[in-house]
Amino acid sequence: MALGVSKKEFQQLDEFPKLTQEIVKLAGTFVQRVQANLDAMGKISTGAISDGIAVGEVEQDGSSLKISVGYPEGAPASVYWDFVNKGVRGAESGQPSQSPYAFKESKSKGSKNPLAKFSPPPVMVEAIYGWMQTNRIAARKETQTRNLSSLQRKRARITQISQDSANRDLAYLIARSIKRRGLPYTGYVDKAVEETFGPDAIAKVAEALGVDVTVAITEANTSPRP
């Protein structure tokens, strides 16, 4: 679980060149801003999309330094984080229109149900069902036993469904609604990129590089000559 860069890690960074320190600090700040955006938007459910983002090791490739930050391959959120970030256009609404992703209508040949074309895939229903369990959301069941209306008696005679079945039905309806209306844009990653890697960050990196160059020149001029 990555929660940015701790004070202890900052102290350990003192042993590294200034440029390396600055790159690691920026990566940690980015992670913290991603998590803060998710928290502010109320988008944290299981924690996978917040805790799953991680900072890799600083790598040197020739004269270049790089650090990886994001969702590692194989992490649960690695397959869907950008849907939450960019949003997904609804099959009926077409919103959010700027999203590069879109739900497609289902093939509903022979079906008389006008909503059949918005039937969500099982994996989406299962994901919603899991979210409901995590957040303790349950479908309401009819518990009244006295003074039942004719419609209530008819429903009671037709079927007796379990709470689990009711929850799965609700998960299906929620998933179908999302497919019709779309998944809204949050920009929780886009905004963190803009906030973290702007002109100020470039200036800090340039300053850190300048310090390292100055140190290297000083050391070269003061080192014993053969």
C-alpha positions in Angstrom: 0.0 0.0 0.0 1.5 3.4 -1.0 0.5 6.5 0.9 3.1 8.8 -0.5 6.4 9.6 1.1 6.7 9.5 4.9 8.9 11.7 7.0 11.2 8.7 7.7 11.6 8.2 3.9 12.4 11.9 3.5 15.2 11.5 6.0 16.6 8.5 4.2 16.5 10.5 0.9 19.2 12.9 2.3 21.8 10.3 1.3 20.8 10.6 -2.4 21.6 13.4 -5.0 19.2 16.4 -4.9 17.6 15.4 -8.2 16.7 11.9 -7.0 15.3 13.4 -3.8 13.1 15.8 -5.8 11.8 13.1 -8.2 10.8 10.9 -5.3 9.1 13.7 -3.4 7.1 14.6 -6.5 6.0 11.0 -7.0 4.9 10.8 -3.3 3.1 14.2 -3.6 1.3 12.9 -6.7 0.1 9.8 -4.9 -1.2 11.8 -2.0 -3.1 14.1 -4.3 -4.7 11.2 -6.1 -5.9 9.8 -2.8 -7.1 13.2 -1.5 -9.1 13.7 -4.8 -10.7 10.3 -4.4 -11.5 11.0 -0.7 -13.0 14.4 -1.5 -15.2 12.9 -4.3 -16.4 10.0 -2.1 -15.1 7.5 -4.6 -13.3 5.1 -2.2 -15.2 1.9 -1.8 -13.1 -1.2 -1.3 -9.9 0.9 -1.1 -8.3 -0.8 -4.2 -8.4 2.3 -6.3 -6.9 4.4 -3.6 -4.4 2.1 -1.9 -3.5 0.3 -5.1 -1.5 3.3 -6.5 2.2 2.9 -5.8 5.6 4.5 -6.3 8.4 2.4 -7.9 12.1 2.7 -7.5 14.2 5.4 -9.1 15.9 4.0 -12.2 18.9 5.4 -14.1 19.0 4.9 -17.8 22.2 6.3 -19.1 22.1 10.0 -18.2 18.3 9.9 -17.4 16.5 9.3 -14.2 12.9 8.0 -14.1 10.4 6.8 -11.5 7.2 4.8 -12.1 4.0 5.9 -10.3 0.5 4.4 -10.8 -1.2 1.1 -10.7 1.1 -1.9 -11.1 0.3 -4.5 -13.6 -1.9 -7.1 -12.0 -3.4 -4.8 -9.3 -7.2 -4.9 -9.2 -7.6 -1.2 -10.1 -5.1 -1.4 -13.0 -7.9 -2.5 -15.3 -10.6 0.1 -14.5 -8.9 3.2 -12.9 -9.1 5.2 -16.1 -12.8 4.5 -16.4 -13.3 6.3 -13.1 -10.8 9.0 -14.1 -12.2 9.8 -17.6 -15.8 8.5 -17.2 -17.6 6.3 -19.7 -20.3 7.6 -22.1 -23.7 6.2 -21.5 -25.3 4.0 -24.2 -28.4 6.2 -24.1 -27.2 9.6 -22.8 -23.8 9.8 -24.6 -22.5 11.6 -21.6 -19.8 12.5 -20.5 -19.3 13.4 -24.2 -15.5 14.1 -23.8 -14.8 10.5 -22.6 -12.8 8.2 -24.9 -14.8 5.3 -23.5 -18.4 4.3 -24.2 -20.9 1.6 -23.2 -22.4 -0.2 -26.2 -26.0 -1.3 -26.6 -26.5 -5.0 -26.1 -27.9 -7.2 -28.9 -31.6 -7.6 -28.0 -33.1 -9.3 -31.1 -36.5 -10.8 -30.4 -36.9 -9.1 -27.0 -40.0 -7.0 -26.4 -38.4 -5.2 -23.4 -37.2 -1.8 -24.6 -34.5 -1.8 -21.9 -33.0 -5.1 -23.0 -30.4 -3.3 -25.1 -29.0 -1.8 -21.9 -28.5 -5.1 -20.2 -25.2 -4.9 -18.3 -22.5 -7.6 -18.6 -22.4 -10.1 -15.7 -18.9 -8.9 -14.6 -20.4 -5.4 -14.1 -23.3 -6.7 -12.1 -21.0 -8.7 -9.9 -18.8 -5.6 -9.3 -21.8 -3.6 -8.2 -23.0 -6.4 -6.0 -19.5 -6.5 -4.3 -19.7 -2.7 -3.9 -23.1 -3.1 -2.2 -21.8 -5.7 0.2 -18.8 -3.5 1.1 -21.0 -0.5 1.8 -23.8 -2.6 3.4 -26.4 -1.6 0.9 -29.4 -3.9 0.7 -32.6 -4.1 -1.3 -35.7 -3.5 0.8 -38.0 -6.5 1.3 -41.7 -6.4 2.0 -42.0 -7.4 5.7 -45.6 -6.3 6.3 -47.8 -9.3 7.3 -51.1 -7.6 8.2 -53.5 -5.4 6.3 -51.9 -6.4 3.0 -53.1 -4.8 -0.2 -54.3 -7.0 -3.1 -51.1 -6.2 -5.0 -49.0 -7.2 -1.9 -50.9 -10.5 -1.5 -50.4 -11.2 -5.2 -46.6 -10.6 -4.9 -46.5 -12.8 -1.8 -48.2 -15.6 -3.6 -46.1 -15.4 -6.8 -42.7 -15.7 -5.2 -40.7 -15.6 -2.0 -37.3 -14.3 -2.7 -34.3 -14.3 -0.5 -32.5 -11.2 0.5 -29.5 -12.2 -1.6 -31.6 -12.6 -4.7 -33.1 -9.1 -4.0 -29.7 -7.6 -3.6 -28.5 -9.2 -6.9 -31.6 -7.9 -8.6 -30.8 -4.4 -7.3 -27.2 -4.7 -8.4 -28.5 -5.5 -11.9 -30.8 -2.5 -12.0 -28.0 -0.2 -10.8 -25.6 -1.6 -13.4 -28.2 -1.2 -16.1 -28.8 2.4 -15.1 -25.0 3.2 -15.2 -24.8 1.7 -18.7 -27.7 3.9 -19.9 -26.6 7.1 -18.2 -22.9 6.7 -18.2 -20.1 6.9 -15.6 -19.3 10.6 -14.8 -15.9 12.1 -15.3 -13.9 12.6 -12.1 -10.5 13.5 -13.3 -9.0 12.4 -10.0 -5.7 11.4 -11.8 -5.8 14.2 -14.4 -6.2 16.8 -11.7 -3.4 15.3 -9.6 -1.1 15.4 -12.7 -1.8 19.1 -13.3 -1.4 20.0 -9.6 1.8 18.1 -9.1 3.8 18.4 -12.3 3.2 22.0 -13.2 5.7 24.9 -13.7 6.7 24.9 -10.0 7.7 21.2 -10.2 9.8 21.8 -13.3 11.5 24.7 -11.5 12.3 22.5 -8.4 13.7 19.8 -10.6 15.9 22.3 -12.5 17.1 23.7 -9.2 17.9 20.3 -7.8 19.8 19.4 -11.0 21.7 22.7 -10.7 22.7 21.8 -7.1 24.0 18.3 -8.2 26.0 19.9 -11.1 27.5 22.4 -8.7 28.5 19.6 -6.2 30.0 17.5 -9.0 32.1 20.4 -10.3 33.2 21.3 -6.8 34.2 17.7 -6.0 36.0 17.4 -9.3 38.1 20.5 -8.6 38.9 19.6 -5.0 39.8 15.9 -5.6 43.5 15.0 -5.4 45.0 14.9 -8.9 47.2 11.9 -9.9 
